[in-house]
Amino acid sequence: MARISAASDKDGDLVKLGGSIRARRTALGFSQEALADAAGVDRAHMGKIERGERNVTFLNIARIAAAVGWKPSQLLDDAGL
Amino acid sequence: MARISAASDKDGDLVKLGGSIRARRTALGFSQEALADAAGVDRAHMGKIERGERNVTFLNIARIAAAVGWKPSQLLDDAGL
């Protein structure tokens, strides 16, 4: 997947989304590796998603949300998106 | 972007999401081309998104939602996701 420039994420939405994923994960006591494995997402990719460095796809949003017990819309709403 | 197989979208979530985009677009009286242009998404890609044939990225979800006057979370919620 293409790397994300600041220009293409000018509102910092990917950083907000990644921050919500990280906050929910830590609230549940999961390591980043455990969440990646539970969601079926590559571990290195998960780190980049949490830092807002990748334009995460819908299916990965859905997998991550399910792994933390949320609907995809809840995850976005939590991020203020 | 990789094509989506039925197996990778086993719950049909991309079809639900695309259906909500199409329903909102038609409720607003937009053509598919007008929505694609407003969102800054390639016209052919927009058709595939509406049919659930592409794993749409977060930034495109955000652009499409903004073009129809919704937050990204509202679009997903409307799709039951």
Backbone of each chain as nested JSON, in Angstrom:
{
  "chains": [
    {"id": "A", "residues": [
      {"number": 1, "name": "MET", "atoms": {"N": [0.844, -1.202, 0.0], "CA": [0.0, 0.0, 0.0], "C": [0.879, 1.252, 0.0]}},
      {"number": 2, "name": "ALA", "atoms": {"N": [0.433, 2.242, -0.711], "CA": [1.216, 3.478, -0.818], "C": [1.418, 4.124, 0.545]}},
      {"number": 3, "name": "ARG", "atoms": {"N": [2.576, 4.723, 0.708], "CA": [2.818, 5.484, 1.923], "C": [1.972, 6.743, 1.892]}},
      {"number": 4, "name": "ILE", "atoms": {"N": [1.668, 7.256, 3.063], "CA": [0.778, 8.398, 3.179], "C": [1.589, 9.649, 3.474]}},
      {"number": 5, "name": "SER", "atoms": {"N": [1.407, 10.644, 2.663], "CA": [2.076, 11.919, 2.93], "C": [1.171, 12.772, 3.81]}},
      {"number": 6, "name": "ALA", "atoms": {"N": [1.756, 13.751, 4.443], "CA": [0.961, 14.665, 5.26], "C": [-0.106, 15.343, 4.404]}},
      {"number": 7, "name": "ALA", "atoms": {"N": [0.219, 15.591, 3.129], "CA": [-0.726, 16.281, 2.249], "C": [-1.972, 15.438, 1.99]}},
      {"number": 8, "name": "SER", "atoms": {"N": [-1.77, 14.12, 1.83], "CA": [-2.933, 13.296, 1.504], "C": [-3.796, 13.043, 2.743]}},
      {"number": 9, "name": "ASP", "atoms": {"N": [-3.232, 13.228, 3.929], "CA": [-4.011, 13.108, 5.169], "C": [-3.967, 14.464, 5.872]}},
      {"number": 10, "name": "LYS", "atoms": {"N": [-4.4, 15.488, 5.158], "CA": [-4.198, 16.86, 5.629], "C": [-4.925, 17.168, 6.936]}},
      {"number": 11, "name": "ASP", "atoms": {"N": [-6.003, 16.444, 7.211], "CA": [-6.718, 16.683, 8.462], "C": [-6.202, 15.804, 9.605]}},
      {"number": 12, "name": "GLY", "atoms": {"N": [-5.219, 14.969, 9.318], "CA": [-4.673, 14.1, 10.354], "C": [-5.633, 13.003, 10.78]}},
      {"number": 13, "name": "ASP", "atoms": {"N": [-6.579, 12.663, 9.89], "CA": [-7.587, 11.672, 10.255], "C": [-6.979, 10.301, 10.536]}},
      {"number": 14, "name": "LEU", "atoms": {"N": [-5.957, 9.933, 9.782], "CA": [-5.356, 8.612, 9.994], "C": [-4.652, 8.554, 11.344]}},
      {"number": 15, "name": "VAL", "atoms": {"N": [-4.105, 9.692, 11.775], "CA": [-3.478, 9.75, 13.098], "C": [-4.547, 9.626, 14.191]}},
      {"number": 16, "name": "LYS", "atoms": {"N": [-5.693, 10.275, 13.97], "CA": [-6.8, 10.154, 14.949], "C": [-7.291, 8.712, 15.023]}},
      {"number": 17, "name": "LEU", "atoms": {"N": [-7.465, 8.098, 13.86], "CA": [-7.951, 6.717, 13.825], "C": [-6.959, 5.776, 14.507]}},
      {"number": 18, "name": "GLY", "atoms": {"N": [-5.696, 5.935, 14.179], "CA": [-4.673, 5.091, 14.799], "C": [-4.592, 5.303, 16.302]}},
      {"number": 19, "name": "GLY", "atoms": {"N": [-4.781, 6.544, 16.731], "CA": [-4.751, 6.844, 18.161], "C": [-5.892, 6.169, 18.909]}},
      {"number": 20, "name": "SER", "atoms": {"N": [-7.067, 6.13, 18.266], "CA": [-8.199, 5.462, 18.906], "C": [-7.987, 3.961, 18.99]}},
      {"number": 21, "name": "ILE", "atoms": {"N": [-7.383, 3.398, 17.939], "CA": [-7.084, 1.964, 17.97], "C": [-6.124, 1.671, 19.124]}},
      {"number": 22, "name": "ARG", "atoms": {"N": [-5.077, 2.478, 19.23], "CA": [-4.089, 2.267, 20.298], "C": [-4.73, 2.43, 21.683]}},
      {"number": 23, "name": "ALA", "atoms": {"N": [-5.554, 3.473, 21.848], "CA": [-6.179, 3.717, 23.154], "C": [-7.102, 2.568, 23.559]}},
      {"number": 24, "name": "ARG", "atoms": {"N": [-7.882, 2.078, 22.589], "CA": [-8.787, 0.972, 22.879], "C": [-7.992, -0.296, 23.203]}},
      {"number": 25, "name": "ARG", "atoms": {"N": [-6.94, -0.518, 22.435], "CA": [-6.101, -1.702, 22.657], "C": [-5.487, -1.68, 24.055]}},
      {"number": 26, "name": "THR", "atoms": {"N": [-4.922, -0.548, 24.447], "CA": [-4.261, -0.488, 25.753], "C": [-5.293, -0.565, 26.876]}},
      {"number": 27, "name": "ALA", "atoms": {"N": [-6.498, 0.007, 26.643], "CA": [-7.553, -0.088, 27.66], "C": [-7.934, -1.544, 27.904]}},
      {"number": 28, "name": "LEU", "atoms": {"N": [-7.819, -2.362, 26.865], "CA": [-8.159, -3.779, 26.983], "C": [-6.967, -4.618, 27.46]}},
      {"number": 29, "name": "GLY", "atoms": {"N": [-5.789, -3.976, 27.561], "CA": [-4.606, -4.683, 28.034], "C": [-3.95, -5.559, 26.986]}},
      {"number": 30, "name": "PHE", "atoms": {"N": [-4.225, -5.287, 25.7], "CA": [-3.622, -6.064, 24.617], "C": [-2.284, -5.449, 24.219]}},
      {"number": 31, "name": "SER", "atoms": {"N": [-1.323, -6.29, 23.882], "CA": [-0.109, -5.803, 23.222], "C": [-0.453, -5.541, 21.76]}},
      {"number": 32, "name": "GLN", "atoms": {"N": [0.409, -4.745, 21.117], "CA": [0.181, -4.481, 19.693], "C": [0.255, -5.783, 18.885]}},
      {"number": 33, "name": "GLU", "atoms": {"N": [1.167, -6.657, 19.298], "CA": [1.314, -7.929, 18.591], "C": [0.063, -8.8, 18.753]}},
      {"number": 34, "name": "ALA", "atoms": {"N": [-0.499, -8.802, 19.955], "CA": [-1.695, -9.606, 20.207], "C": [-2.871, -9.096, 19.377]}},
      {"number": 35, "name": "LEU", "atoms": {"N": [-2.998, -7.771, 19.294], "CA": [-4.092, -7.216, 18.487], "C": [-3.883, -7.554, 17.014]}},
      {"number": 36, "name": "ALA", "atoms": {"N": [-2.648, -7.401, 16.542], "CA": [-2.363, -7.713, 15.137], "C": [-2.741, -9.16, 14.834]}},
      {"number": 37, "name": "ASP", "atoms": {"N": [-2.348, -10.067, 15.713], "CA": [-2.633, -11.484, 15.49], "C": [-4.134, -11.754, 15.54]}},
      {"number": 38, "name": "ALA", "atoms": {"N": [-4.816, -11.129, 16.495], "CA": [-6.261, -11.341, 16.628], "C": [-7.009, -10.81, 15.407]}},
      {"number": 39, "name": "ALA", "atoms": {"N": [-6.514, -9.71, 14.854], "CA": [-7.186, -9.086, 13.705], "C": [-6.728, -9.692, 12.375]}},
      {"number": 40, "name": "GLY", "atoms": {"N": [-5.643, -10.464, 12.416], "CA": [-5.127, -11.022, 11.173], "C": [-4.42, -9.988, 10.321]}},
      {"number": 41, "name": "VAL", "atoms": {"N": [-3.825, -9.011, 10.994], "CA": [-3.095, -7.939, 10.309], "C": [-1.602, -8.147, 10.587]}},
      {"number": 42, "name": "ASP", "atoms": {"N": [-0.778, -7.936, 9.597], "CA": [0.67, -8.047, 9.774], "C": [1.132, -7.148, 10.925]}},
      {"number": 43, "name": "ARG", "atoms": {"N": [2.037, -7.663, 11.789], "CA": [2.436, -6.904, 12.987], "C": [3.081, -5.569, 12.667]}},
      {"number": 44, "name": "ALA", "atoms": {"N": [3.944, -5.543, 11.659], "CA": [4.605, -4.277, 11.293], "C": [3.578, -3.292, 10.729]}},
      {"number": 45, "name": "HIS", "atoms": {"N": [2.632, -3.824, 9.976], "CA": [1.579, -2.971, 9.396], "C": [0.726, -2.377, 10.522]}},
      {"number": 46, "name": "MET", "atoms": {"N": [0.439, -3.162, 11.568], "CA": [-0.377, -2.66, 12.678], "C": [0.29, -1.454, 13.342]}},
      {"number": 47, "name": "GLY", "atoms": {"N": [1.598, -1.515, 13.515], "CA": [2.303, -0.375, 14.112], "C": [2.141, 0.877, 13.27]}},
      {"number": 48, "name": "LYS", "atoms": {"N": [2.227, 0.711, 11.964], "CA": [2.085, 1.855, 11.057], "C": [0.653, 2.38, 11.063]}},
      {"number": 49, "name": "ILE", "atoms": {"N": [-0.311, 1.485, 11.169], "CA": [-1.716, 1.915, 11.268], "C": [-1.91, 2.737, 12.544]}},
      {"number": 50, "name": "GLU", "atoms": {"N": [-1.374, 2.241, 13.667], "CA": [-1.558, 2.973, 14.938], "C": [-0.894, 4.348, 14.91]}},
      {"number": 51, "name": "ARG", "atoms": {"N": [0.167, 4.478, 14.136], "CA": [0.839, 5.785, 14.025], "C": [0.253, 6.646, 12.918]}},
      {"number": 52, "name": "GLY", "atoms": {"N": [-0.756, 6.154, 12.228], "CA": [-1.376, 6.932, 11.159], "C": [-0.52, 7.037, 9.921]}},
      {"number": 53, "name": "GLU", "atoms": {"N": [0.355, 6.042, 9.738], "CA": [1.298, 6.084, 8.614], "C": [0.828, 5.276, 7.41]}},
      {"number": 54, "name": "ARG", "atoms": {"N": [-0.345, 4.678, 7.508], "CA": [-0.878, 3.917, 6.386], "C": [-2.354, 4.243, 6.213]}},
      {"number": 55, "name": "ASN", "atoms": {"N": [-2.775, 4.263, 4.95], "CA": [-4.173, 4.51, 4.625], "C": [-4.921, 3.196, 4.751]}},
      {"number": 56, "name": "VAL", "atoms": {"N": [-5.362, 2.909, 5.951], "CA": [-5.929, 1.599, 6.284], "C": [-7.205, 1.345, 5.468]}},
      {"number": 57, "name": "THR", "atoms": {"N": [-7.353, 0.109, 5.026], "CA": [-8.521, -0.247, 4.22], "C": [-9.726, -0.566, 5.106]}},
      {"number": 58, "name": "PHE", "atoms": {"N": [-10.912, -0.532, 4.487], "CA": [-12.113, -0.84, 5.25], "C": [-12.04, -2.228, 5.889]}},
      {"number": 59, "name": "LEU", "atoms": {"N": [-11.612, -3.233, 5.114], "CA": [-11.61, -4.594, 5.684], "C": [-10.674, -4.701, 6.874]}},
      {"number": 60, "name": "ASN", "atoms": {"N": [-9.56, -3.981, 6.862], "CA": [-8.689, -4.007, 8.04], "C": [-9.312, -3.22, 9.202]}},
      {"number": 61, "name": "ILE", "atoms": {"N": [-9.995, -2.116, 8.901], "CA": [-10.725, -1.404, 9.966], "C": [-11.736, -2.362, 10.609]}},
      {"number": 62, "name": "ALA", "atoms": {"N": [-12.455, -3.109, 9.774], "CA": [-13.475, -4.026, 10.293], "C": [-12.842, -5.135, 11.135]}},
      {"number": 63, "name": "ARG", "atoms": {"N": [-11.701, -5.656, 10.678], "CA": [-11.04, -6.73, 11.429], "C": [-10.514, -6.222, 12.771]}},
      {"number": 64, "name": "ILE", "atoms": {"N": [-9.929, -5.03, 12.759], "CA": [-9.394, -4.455, 14.002], "C": [-10.538, -4.128, 14.96]}},
      {"number": 65, "name": "ALA", "atoms": {"N": [-11.605, -3.535, 14.435], "CA": [-12.755, -3.206, 15.291], "C": [-13.309, -4.472, 15.941]}},
      {"number": 66, "name": "ALA", "atoms": {"N": [-13.476, -5.519, 15.15], "CA": [-14.02, -6.766, 15.698], "C": [-13.112, -7.328, 16.787]}},
      {"number": 67, "name": "ALA", "atoms": {"N": [-11.805, -7.185, 16.601], "CA": [-10.849, -7.725, 17.575], "C": [-10.905, -6.982, 18.907]}},
      {"number": 68, "name": "VAL", "atoms": {"N": [-11.392, -5.747, 18.892], "CA": [-11.514, -4.995, 20.151], "C": [-12.987, -4.862, 20.579]}},
      {"number": 69, "name": "GLY", "atoms": {"N": [-13.86, -5.654, 19.953], "CA": [-15.247, -5.719, 20.4], "C": [-16.123, -4.558, 19.983]}},
      {"number": 70, "name": "TRP", "atoms": {"N": [-15.717, -3.883, 18.929], "CA": [-16.494, -2.741, 18.444], "C": [-16.955, -2.966, 17.015]}},
      {"number": 71, "name": "LYS", "atoms": {"N": [-18.021, -2.225, 16.625], "CA": [-18.377, -2.124, 15.218], "C": [-17.418, -1.117, 14.569]}},
      {"number": 72, "name": "PRO", "atoms": {"N": [-17.198, -1.227, 13.26], "CA": [-16.345, -0.253, 12.584], "C": [-16.814, 1.196, 12.814]}},
      {"number": 73, "name": "SER", "atoms": {"N": [-18.115, 1.419, 12.796], "CA": [-18.636, 2.784, 12.994], "C": [-18.312, 3.302, 14.391]}},
      {"number": 74, "name": "GLN", "atoms": {"N": [-18.283, 2.418, 15.39], "CA": [-17.929, 2.828, 16.756], "C": [-16.481, 3.278, 16.833]}},
      {"number": 75, "name": "LEU", "atoms": {"N": [-15.624, 2.536, 16.137], "CA": [-14.203, 2.89, 16.135], "C": [-14.015, 4.272, 15.524]}},
      {"number": 76, "name": "LEU", "atoms": {"N": [-14.662, 4.528, 14.406], "CA": [-14.538, 5.848, 13.768], "C": [-15.156, 6.931, 14.648]}},
      {"number": 77, "name": "ASP", "atoms": {"N": [-16.293, 6.636, 15.246], "CA": [-16.939, 7.622, 16.103], "C": [-16.056, 7.956, 17.3]}},
      {"number": 78, "name": "ASP", "atoms": {"N": [-15.424, 6.936, 17.874], "CA": [-14.522, 7.158, 19.002], "C": [-13.365, 8.083, 18.613]}},
      {"number": 79, "name": "ALA", "atoms": {"N": [-12.952, 7.994, 17.341], "CA": [-11.86, 8.834, 16.848], "C": [-12.337, 10.214, 16.426]}},
      {"number": 80, "name": "GLY", "atoms": {"N": [-13.634, 10.468, 16.574], "CA": [-14.194, 11.76, 16.188], "C": [-14.299, 11.919, 14.686]}},
      {"number": 81, "name": "LEU", "atoms": {"N": [-14.385, 10.781, 13.999], "CA": [-14.409, 10.814, 12.534], "C": [-15.803, 10.484, 11.995]}}
    ]},
    {"id": "B", "residues": [
      {"number": 1, "name": "MET", "atoms": {"N": [-4.908, -1.299, -6.417], "CA": [-5.39, -1.991, -5.216], "C": [-5.864, -3.382, -5.611]}},
      {"number": 2, "name": "ALA", "atoms": {"N": [-5.621, -4.333, -4.755], "CA": [-5.988, -5.711, -5.057], "C": [-7.502, -5.856, -5.229]}},
      {"number": 3, "name": "ARG", "atoms": {"N": [-7.876, -6.735, -6.124], "CA": [-9.294, -7.051, -6.258], "C": [-9.744, -7.825, -5.03]}},
      {"number": 4, "name": "ILE", "atoms": {"N": [-11.032, -7.737, -4.745], "CA": [-11.579, -8.356, -3.545], "C": [-12.301, -9.634, -3.913]}},
      {"number": 5, "name": "SER", "atoms": {"N": [-11.931, -10.72, -3.279], "CA": [-12.647, -11.973, -3.501], "C": [-13.789, -12.063, -2.511]}},
      {"number": 6, "name": "ALA", "atoms": {"N": [-14.735, -12.916, -2.823], "CA": [-15.855, -13.119, -1.904], "C": [-15.338, -13.602, -0.552]}},
      {"number": 7, "name": "ALA", "atoms": {"N": [-14.244, -14.389, -0.57], "CA": [-13.708, -14.927, 0.68], "C": [-13.16, -13.826, 1.588]}},
      {"number": 8, "name": "SER", "atoms": {"N": [-12.5, -12.822, 0.987], "CA": [-11.903, -11.786, 1.825], "C": [-12.961, -10.818, 2.352]}},
      {"number": 9, "name": "ASP", "atoms": {"N": [-14.121, -10.766, 1.708], "CA": [-15.234, -9.939, 2.195], "C": [-16.399, -10.869, 2.514]}},
      {"number": 10, "name": "LYS", "atoms": {"N": [-16.1, -11.848, 3.382], "CA": [-17.054, -12.943, 3.586], "C": [-18.388, -12.487, 4.17]}},
      {"number": 11, "name": "ASP", "atoms": {"N": [-18.389, -11.363, 4.879], "CA": [-19.641, -10.876, 5.441], "C": [-20.376, -9.922, 4.495]}},
      {"number": 12, "name": "GLY", "atoms": {"N": [-19.778, -9.659, 3.332], "CA": [-20.427, -8.759, 2.386], "C": [-20.414, -7.312, 2.842]}},
      {"number": 13, "name": "ASP", "atoms": {"N": [-19.48, -6.975, 3.719], "CA": [-19.449, -5.614, 4.264], "C": [-19.191, -4.559, 3.189]}},
      {"number": 14, "name": "LEU", "atoms": {"N": [-18.345, -4.895, 2.223], "CA": [-18.04, -3.906, 1.182], "C": [-19.263, -3.663, 0.304]}},
      {"number": 15, "name": "VAL", "atoms": {"N": [-20.078, -4.689, 0.126], "CA": [-21.318, -4.539, -0.638], "C": [-22.302, -3.651, 0.143]}},
      {"number": 16, "name": "LYS", "atoms": {"N": [-22.347, -3.849, 1.468], "CA": [-23.22, -3.003, 2.306], "C": [-22.761, -1.549, 2.253]}},
      {"number": 17, "name": "LEU", "atoms": {"N": [-21.451, -1.349, 2.385], "CA": [-20.911, 0.008, 2.373], "C": [-21.179, 0.679, 1.03]}},
      {"number": 18, "name": "GLY", "atoms": {"N": [-20.915, -0.04, -0.053], "CA": [-21.17, 0.522, -1.376], "C": [-22.643, 0.823, -1.598]}},
      {"number": 19, "name": "GLY", "atoms": {"N": [-23.5, -0.033, -1.071], "CA": [-24.941, 0.188, -1.207], "C": [-25.396, 1.439, -0.488]}},
      {"number": 20, "name": "SER", "atoms": {"N": [-24.805, 1.698, 0.675], "CA": [-25.155, 2.917, 1.414], "C": [-24.665, 4.167, 0.692]}},
      {"number": 21, "name": "ILE", "atoms": {"N": [-23.49, 4.069, 0.093], "CA": [-22.971, 5.201, -0.686], "C": [-23.922, 5.491, -1.844]}},
      {"number": 22, "name": "ARG", "atoms": {"N": [-24.301, 4.426, -2.551], "CA": [-25.202, 4.604, -3.697], "C": [-26.551, 5.177, -3.257]}},
      {"number": 23, "name": "ALA", "atoms": {"N": [-27.106, 4.658, -2.166], "CA": [-28.42, 5.128, -1.702], "C": [-28.366, 6.597, -1.295]}},
      {"number": 24, "name": "ARG", "atoms": {"N": [-27.319, 6.983, -0.596], "CA": [-27.181, 8.372, -0.178], "C": [-26.99, 9.283, -1.398]}},
      {"number": 25, "name": "ARG", "atoms": {"N": [-26.175, 8.819, -2.338], "CA": [-25.933, 9.598, -3.557], "C": [-27.228, 9.829, -4.326]}},
      {"number": 26, "name": "THR", "atoms": {"N": [-28.005, 8.773, -4.517], "CA": [-29.225, 8.923, -5.305], "C": [-30.26, 9.75, -4.539]}},
      {"number": 27, "name": "ALA", "atoms": {"N": [-30.27, 9.632, -3.208], "CA": [-31.196, 10.457, -2.41], "C": [-30.882, 11.942, -2.589]}},
      {"number": 28, "name": "LEU", "atoms": {"N": [-29.608, 12.248, -2.82], "CA": [-29.193, 13.636, -3.01], "C": [-29.303, 14.069, -4.466]}},
      {"number": 29, "name": "GLY", "atoms": {"N": [-29.644, 13.12, -5.37], "CA": [-29.788, 13.455, -6.78], "C": [-28.478, 13.615, -7.523]}},
      {"number": 30, "name": "PHE", "atoms": {"N": [-27.398, 13.022, -6.983], "CA": [-26.085, 13.098, -7.65], "C": [-25.933, 11.926, -8.619]}},
      {"number": 31, "name": "SER", "atoms": {"N": [-25.305, 12.196, -9.754], "CA": [-24.865, 11.095, -10.61], "C": [-23.614, 10.486, -9.978]}},
      {"number": 32, "name": "GLN", "atoms": {"N": [-23.297, 9.262, -10.412], "CA": [-22.088, 8.626, -9.897], "C": [-20.846, 9.437, -10.289]}},
      {"number": 33, "name": "GLU", "atoms": {"N": [-20.877, 10.011, -11.485], "CA": [-19.748, 10.814, -11.953], "C": [-19.603, 12.075, -11.106]}},
      {"number": 34, "name": "ALA", "atoms": {"N": [-20.726, 12.7, -10.773], "CA": [-20.669, 13.927, -9.97], "C": [-20.103, 13.639, -8.582]}},
      {"number": 35, "name": "LEU", "atoms": {"N": [-20.525, 12.516, -7.996], "CA": [-19.992, 12.166, -6.673], "C": [-18.501, 11.864, -6.76]}},
      {"number": 36, "name": "ALA", "atoms": {"N": [-18.108, 11.121, -7.775], "CA": [-16.675, 10.801, -7.938], "C": [-15.866, 12.089, -8.037]}},
      {"number": 37, "name": "ASP", "atoms": {"N": [-16.337, 13.028, -8.853], "CA": [-15.607, 14.281, -9.033], "C": [-15.581, 15.085, -7.736]}},
      {"number": 38, "name": "ALA", "atoms": {"N": [-16.707, 15.126, -7.023], "CA": [-16.773, 15.899, -5.773], "C": [-15.843, 15.302, -4.713]}},
      {"number": 39, "name": "ALA", "atoms": {"N": [-15.725, 13.982, -4.729], "CA": [-14.906, 13.311, -3.721], "C": [-13.44, 13.205, -4.15]}},
      {"number": 40, "name": "GLY", "atoms": {"N": [-13.167, 13.484, -5.427], "CA": [-11.794, 13.352, -5.909], "C": [-11.381, 11.9, -6.091]}},
      {"number": 41, "name": "VAL", "atoms": {"N": [-12.365, 11.059, -6.401], "CA": [-12.121, 9.634, -6.616], "C": [-12.293, 9.344, -8.113]}},
      {"number": 42, "name": "ASP", "atoms": {"N": [-11.441, 8.512, -8.654], "CA": [-11.545, 8.132, -10.067], "C": [-12.946, 7.572, -10.354]}},
      {"number": 43, "name": "ARG", "atoms": {"N": [-13.536, 7.984, -11.503], "CA": [-14.92, 7.589, -11.796], "C": [-15.114, 6.086, -11.896]}},
      {"number": 44, "name": "ALA", "atoms": {"N": [-14.171, 5.399, -12.531], "CA": [-14.294, 3.935, -12.661], "C": [-14.16, 3.266, -11.284]}},
      {"number": 45, "name": "HIS", "atoms": {"N": [-13.266, 3.842, -10.462], "CA": [-13.072, 3.296, -9.119], "C": [-14.351, 3.484, -8.281]}},
      {"number": 46, "name": "MET", "atoms": {"N": [-15.02, 4.618, -8.455], "CA": [-16.252, 4.862, -7.691], "C": [-17.31, 3.812, -7.996]}},
      {"number": 47, "name": "GLY", "atoms": {"N": [-17.437, 3.426, -9.269], "CA": [-18.403, 2.398, -9.623], "C": [-18.091, 1.079, -8.927]}},
      {"number": 48, "name": "LYS", "atoms": {"N": [-16.803, 0.753, -8.863], "CA": [-16.403, -0.494, -8.202], "C": [-16.626, -0.409, -6.694]}},
      {"number": 49, "name": "ILE", "atoms": {"N": [-16.414, 0.758, -6.115], "CA": [-16.685, 0.937, -4.681], "C": [-18.179, 0.739, -4.413]}},
      {"number": 50, "name": "GLU", "atoms": {"N": [-19.025, 1.343, -5.235], "CA": [-20.474, 1.214, -5.013], "C": [-20.952, -0.227, -5.15]}},
      {"number": 51, "name": "ARG", "atoms": {"N": [-20.259, -1.001, -5.977], "CA": [-20.648, -2.409, -6.141], "C": [-19.948, -3.324, -5.135]}},
      {"number": 52, "name": "GLY", "atoms": {"N": [-19.145, -2.751, -4.272], "CA": [-18.454, -3.551, -3.255], "C": [-17.33, -4.381, -3.828]}},
      {"number": 53, "name": "GLU", "atoms": {"N": [-16.778, -3.928, -4.957], "CA": [-15.737, -4.698, -5.64], "C": [-14.328, -4.23, -5.301]}},
      {"number": 54, "name": "ARG", "atoms": {"N": [-14.204, -3.247, -4.436], "CA": [-12.884, -2.775, -4.034], "C": [-12.869, -2.545, -2.529]}},
      {"number": 55, "name": "ASN", "atoms": {"N": [-11.719, -2.852, -1.929], "CA": [-11.529, -2.651, -0.498], "C": [-11.159, -1.187, -0.272]}},
      {"number": 56, "name": "VAL", "atoms": {"N": [-12.161, -0.364, -0.151], "CA": [-11.978, 1.093, -0.119], "C": [-11.143, 1.509, 1.093]}},
      {"number": 57, "name": "THR", "atoms": {"N": [-10.289, 2.477, 0.883], "CA": [-9.422, 2.943, 1.969], "C": [-10.135, 3.966, 2.845]}},
      {"number": 58, "name": "PHE", "atoms": {"N": [-9.578, 4.172, 4.043], "CA": [-10.185, 5.153, 4.936], "C": [-10.252, 6.546, 4.312]}},
      {"number": 59, "name": "LEU", "atoms": {"N": [-9.17, 6.974, 3.674], "CA": [-9.192, 8.343, 3.127], "C": [-10.247, 8.495, 2.038]}},
      {"number": 60, "name": "ASN", "atoms": {"N": [-10.485, 7.45, 1.252], "CA": [-11.567, 7.554, 0.262], "C": [-12.939, 7.501, 0.93]}},
      {"number": 61, "name": "ILE", "atoms": {"N": [-13.084, 6.712, 1.988], "CA": [-14.337, 6.734, 2.752], "C": [-14.596, 8.152, 3.266]}},
      {"number": 62, "name": "ALA", "atoms": {"N": [-13.552, 8.777, 3.802], "CA": [-13.699, 10.122, 4.359], "C": [-14.067, 11.133, 3.273]}},
      {"number": 63, "name": "ARG", "atoms": {"N": [-13.437, 11.005, 2.102], "CA": [-13.724, 11.936, 0.997], "C": [-15.152, 11.761, 0.489]}},
      {"number": 64, "name": "ILE", "atoms": {"N": [-15.573, 10.505, 0.354], "CA": [-16.926, 10.231, -0.134], "C": [-17.956, 10.707, 0.892]}},
      {"number": 65, "name": "ALA", "atoms": {"N": [-17.71, 10.422, 2.164], "CA": [-18.638, 10.86, 3.218], "C": [-18.771, 12.384, 3.198]}},
      {"number": 66, "name": "ALA", "atoms": {"N": [-17.648, 13.073, 3.113], "CA": [-17.686, 14.54, 3.103], "C": [-18.485, 15.05, 1.912]}},
      {"number": 67, "name": "ALA", "atoms": {"N": [-18.344, 14.38, 0.776], "CA": [-19.04, 14.82, -0.443], "C": [-20.55, 14.658, -0.332]}},
      {"number": 68, "name": "VAL", "atoms": {"N": [-21.012, 13.768, 0.535], "CA": [-22.462, 13.604, 0.723], "C": [-22.921, 14.182, 2.058]}},
      {"number": 69, "name": "GLY", "atoms": {"N": [-22.057, 14.972, 2.694], "CA": [-22.459, 15.704, 3.893], "C": [-22.521, 14.891, 5.169]}},
      {"number": 70, "name": "TRP", "atoms": {"N": [-21.795, 13.802, 5.182], "CA": [-21.786, 12.949, 6.365], "C": [-20.384, 12.832, 6.942]}},
      {"number": 71, "name": "LYS", "atoms": {"N": [-20.308, 12.451, 8.221], "CA": [-19.047, 12.004, 8.796], "C": [-18.807, 10.548, 8.36]}},
      {"number": 72, "name": "PRO", "atoms": {"N": [-17.549, 10.121, 8.32], "CA": [-17.275, 8.729, 7.963], "C": [-18.037, 7.732, 8.856]}},
      {"number": 73, "name": "SER", "atoms": {"N": [-18.114, 8.026, 10.152], "CA": [-18.816, 7.111, 11.062], "C": [-20.304, 7.023, 10.72]}},
      {"number": 74, "name": "GLN", "atoms": {"N": [-20.894, 8.124, 10.253], "CA": [-22.304, 8.097, 9.863], "C": [-22.53, 7.196, 8.662]}},
      {"number": 75, "name": "LEU", "atoms": {"N": [-21.601, 7.276, 7.709], "CA": [-21.723, 6.43, 6.514], "C": [-21.666, 4.956, 6.901]}},
      {"number": 76, "name": "LEU", "atoms": {"N": [-20.734, 4.588, 7.777], "CA": [-20.639, 3.196, 8.197], "C": [-21.856, 2.785, 9.015]}},
      {"number": 77, "name": "ASP", "atoms": {"N": [-22.311, 3.677, 9.876], "CA": [-23.488, 3.365, 10.685], "C": [-24.712, 3.153, 9.797]}},
      {"number": 78, "name": "ASP", "atoms": {"N": [-24.837, 3.989, 8.766], "CA": [-25.959, 3.852, 7.833], "C": [-25.931, 2.495, 7.147]}},
      {"number": 79, "name": "ALA", "atoms": {"N": [-24.724, 1.984, 6.926], "CA": [-24.552, 0.685, 6.267], "C": [-24.687, -0.476, 7.247]}},
      {"number": 80, "name": "GLY", "atoms": {"N": [-24.937, -0.156, 8.524], "CA": [-25.063, -1.205, 9.534], "C": [-23.737, -1.828, 9.922]}},
      {"number": 81, "name": "LEU", "atoms": {"N": [-22.672, -1.052, 9.705], "CA": [-21.326, -1.565, 9.958], "C": [-20.724, -0.963, 11.22]}}
    ]}
  ]
}
